Each structure stands twice: as structure tokens, then as C-alpha cells.
Amino acid sequence: MSENKIALAIHGGAGTILKSRMTAELESEYRSGLKTALEAGWKILLNGGTSLDAVEAAVVELENCALFNAGKGAVFTHDGKNEMDASMMDGAAHKAGAVAFVRNVKNPIRLARLVMERTEHILLAGDGANEFAREMNVESAADEYFFTDFRYQQLLEARTRGTVQLDHATDEPQLIEEIAGFKFQVSNEKPETLNLKPEIKNLGTVGAVASDWRGNLAAATSTGGMTNKKFGRIGDTPIVGAGTYADNRTCAVSCTGHGEFFMLAAAAYDVAARMKYKSSSLIEAAEATVDYLRDIGGEGGLIAVDASGNIAAPFNSEGMYRASASADGGMKIEIYR
Amino acid sequence: MSENKIALAIHGGAGTILKSRMTAELESEYRSGLKTALEAGWKILLNGGTSLDAVEAAVVELENCALFNAGKGAVFTHDGKNEMDASMMDGAAHKAGAVAFVRNVKNPIRLARLVMERTEHILLAGDGANEFAREMNVESAADEYFFTDFRYQQLLEARTRGTVQLDHATDEPQLIEEIAGFKFQVSNEKPETLNLKPEIKNLGTVGAVASDWRGNLAAATSTGGMTNKKFGRIGDTPIVGAGTYADNRTCAVSCTGHGEFFMLAAAAYDVAARMKYKSSSLIEAAEATVDYLRDIGGEGGLIAVDASGNIAAPFNSEGMYRASASADGGMKIEIYR
């Protein structure tokens, strides 16, 4: 009847994902987290649900998994709080919603959807966005929810040990650790007295893009932002056109990486613009955008789908946590190149 | 030697600018405000200065003029404060800086430039952005600076009388006034007891785009945001790609209008994308973007220049405060179609 084909792609962040730092157990946990999220969204598409519901369900699962920097796994700000950003775009209705700096919201992607559906605005930030969350009665979570997790502590301690060992080899009081294209200062306190809060929690972004039976496209992205961020920095995740974009006529896109470069490139919209104005295919457009990002120094990647069920997931970093499902391509869960 | 030609365009906002509401005296003040800003930037370009310095100087003048909704003329938020947004982009270095929700900063565009030049970030918002302002020692201004002004009061009272008269004709306790594509609730208090603070201050955005002798392009945009805004709404002004964009290879763009639609369209970048991917001329690209905005319901306009000194200033609203100067076209100051 129709040439529309359902497709779903998700990501859990891109960056310097080193095999040497990855244990078999941890890799298996990442894969399991991606699988749970993929299945949540795919089930909805298979049952004739909307792409909006599918990307929301997938991102909610990624937000609920402590391994990814979004929702439960959100990184800590300077004052040890979690401030999260999220955005969603509906490629059929040409509507979008986003939040920046929300605290104690269990699933920021749900709040972004409420901005899209219940307000005439697109981006709400800070105290105002938190007030909106209370007014909408979205599920809240205490500070502890975003922190305590046995498996998570294991990951933290592993990383900490690695960096402190390195630290012994230098005179510098601080060590720079590069993750996801960012340089982070890591304290050289002894492991046993380490304050595990600000500097070294999981990094990245999560996102999902989907095409449903009706050919409607949707994109969703969520992040815990930058660890120890200062000065109220906002990255690309809550920015429509930079971190997230969806338009039925072209594609749905969700980005992850060094946000500033994605903002300069208007990366998510750039994929759509190449398809619209240059007649590039989804794959060509997505790859050209990621190549351009590499050229300007922007490490990261993106996932994209079109209404024909094509999927692209290019990245210029060492790895990107990603998974996809489509009628043609089956299910894939990947981390490295 | 070179085909580069200097050019400068500025705007002071677009929207429902009704001749019937405009007195000869007020129109003359608007024209005078635009002229001052245009000359400030043009002088820099003529003297061989950079497009960055030119757009900054022009926007500073517009921010200092109480008639426009930016800097001194910034509208009031819910709690009677002024929260301002601004952004700047350097088309040569491919860098950008922006601030959202800054308070008591005399010239937010200067702060946006400091974000571009002194940090690795692009967008700083809220308390963090204010902390950055203090650290950079930018000129601050007390709350009163953003309010008291004899001429400004005249404008306010004129508008108030108009709206209160209308109000008498309705049973509704509130009147909806539409300015710049937004609907605003206006209090029906008696003129003599009117609280002139939140609802009815000047609306819009200011901006400037320039091309200098070297063919370097720059764009700058600044706004006082939405009157009586709630929930921490961020519009297109501080969003690179939506309200502001500059790339030497294509154009420099500054937008004004109903911000949400400019965000959905990634309007400023869309002009560049049409030039880059579709080989449209500056004029064709700028007009196509504004036509598209009209099609999706986005009232407003934009100004754009390229490195050959071409200028475009299309809008789909009733008027746009605008002015331009170029070697070929001389000086123009316009308000209506």
C-alpha cells in the first residue's frame, strides 16, 4: 500500500570509547541497555504506534539506564546537582519542544514533549522550566536517584583508578582526561578519599529517531550535559536544528558529540538541508554533515532515518553506542567502528 | 584588487507596525535611532575596520536606544526584571557566542562577543551567564536604567490609552494585543492607575549584519525577549542557526519575529544552506526563507549580506524597522513596505 517502512535508530553517546578500558562485563551491560531501549521503541512501531511514541519510549529507557549520560545517569554540575537538557521534534506536525537545566525530573524527554504539546514555546530553561515541570506534574526523582547505583560505582572506580595511576606519572596537580571530545580536569586525590561526584561521571547524550507506518518521522535527544559545567553552558541537545531535527519531507536526526561544533554547523538541520536543497540521499547527507563536523573539529556522530526506512549512523569519533532496527536490516547493536 | 564590497544592514524589529498608531514625531525618533546605529557601524567599515566591530557598534547603539526591545529598551519579565538575550557570529573564524537571560548588563551583545572570544562555549544562560558577566567586568546598569525615559513614557502612555479604550468595548477583563506576531494580555486598569511595567513595553529584536573590505562577514542580534515571559522561554535570538548566522562562504543573517517559527526553520542557517546547496543568490535565498516562514505561520523578517556587498531585508509582516548602507546602494532607512 505504501512505501513507508518502519525504522528506529538509537544512540547512547559518541566519543573516545576505548576497548582497552572496556571489560567484557561492562560492554555486555551497555549492549543490554541499548537492546532494552531499542526493543521498547520497536515494539511500538511494530504495533502500528507513532514514531513520536517510539522515540519517547526508547529515550525513556536510555534515561532510566545509569550507564548513559541522561536522566538517571546524568552527570553532575559544579554544585553536585544534575541539570538535564532534552528536545523532541515531530516531523509530521512540524512542532518541537525542549528543556534546558531541568532538575529532579525523572525523564526530561517527557517534559520536552509536554513543552511541544502544551505550550506555544519550543525551549524552556532553568527555574522556569522546573516550574513548568511542577505544573505539568511530571514524575520527579530525588537527588539520590541520579546517583546511587552499584554497577555505576564500579564504572566510576575503574575510571578513577585509571586516571589516578596516570596522575602519579606527572607533576601537574591536575590531569586532563578527554572524553567525548571534551577535556576534563580530574582531581589527583587518592582513590580511597576520592570525591566521586563532579568530574568523572559518564558522558555523552542519548537519542532516538524513528519512521512509522504512516511515514511520520520523529527525533528525540536527551543529556545530562557537561560534567562540572560552569556559567550555565547550554549545548546542542536542547537546540532544535543543532541536536535534534525532524521533517517528514526529509529526515529525523539526533546528534551526539562536542555540542558547540554541532551548534555552529546547525548539524541536525544540515542533514535535512542537504537532502532538501541538494537532493542528497539520507546516507550521503548524514555522512557529509559528519565529515564537515570533523573538518571543523567537532567530534561526534548522529543517527538519522527517512520515511523509506533508511538508517544512517555516521560518526567521526572512535566509537558511538548505537543500535537500530528496520524491516530490511534487522536488529543491530554496535559500539566501535 | 578585490570584489569584496563593504555593506551593513540593521534592523530594529518586525511586526504589526501600524501607520495609524505612529505619530510623525515618533516615526522621526525611530528613524533617528536607526540612523545613529547605522552610522556607528558604517564609519567602522569605511575606516577599514572589521565586520565584527561594525555589527557590535551598530547593535550597541540600538541597545542604547529605548525605542527598541534590547538593552535599555528591553521588555519586562513577569517579576518586573529585564532578562536579555544576544548572539554574535564571526563568519571568518566560524565562531559564535551567545547569552540568554542576562540581567543588568548594559550591552548584552558585548557579553555575547566575550563568550565567543574568551570561552570554548557558545551559549551561556541564566545565573551562570550573569556570573560570567561579572567575571568579565562588563558594564552593568541598574534596574532603573532599563526603565526611566521621558520619551519612552510617552510611547507607553499612548499605547496604553489605545488599549484601554479598546478595553472599554469588551466584557473581557483582559484584552489581547498582537504585536510582532505574539498575543499579549493587557491589563484593563484605568490609565491613571496603570502599572506600566510588565505587559506593554516595546517589542521586537535588534540586529546587524556586515561585510568588510576583507570579505569577512559578521552577524549580531540582541533582544529583551518577550514581555511578561513565563517558564524561562528562550526564543531564536541567542540560538546560532535560528536567530543569527554568519559564514564567509555564504552570508551573514540576523532575524526578527516570532522566534519559535524561526527556531523550527533554523531560519538564519537556512538562508546560508540555500546558497551553499542550491546555489541561490543572497536575495533569492533570503526571500525563500521568509516565504517559508510565512507558510508555516512565522511572522517576521531578516537582514542578510554577502561578501559582494549585496543586501537583502525581506519580511512577511506589516513592517520592519530597518536601515542599510552599501557602496552601491547608498543609505536607506525604512519602516513600512
Interface residues (C-beta under 8 A of the other chain):
Chain A: H94 K95 A96 A100 F101 T119 E120 H121 I122 L123 L124 A125 G126 D127 G128 A129 E131 F132 K230 F231 G232 R233 I234 G235 I239 V240 G241 A242 Y245 E260 M263 L264 A266 Y269 D270 A273 R274 K276 Y277 K278 I296
Chain B: H94 K95 A96 A100 F101 T119 E120 H121 I122 L123 L124 A125 G126 D127 G128 A129 E131 F132 K230 F231 G232 R233 I234 G235 I239 V240 G241 A242 Y245 E260 M263 L264 A266 Y269 D270 A273 R274 K276 Y277 K278 I296
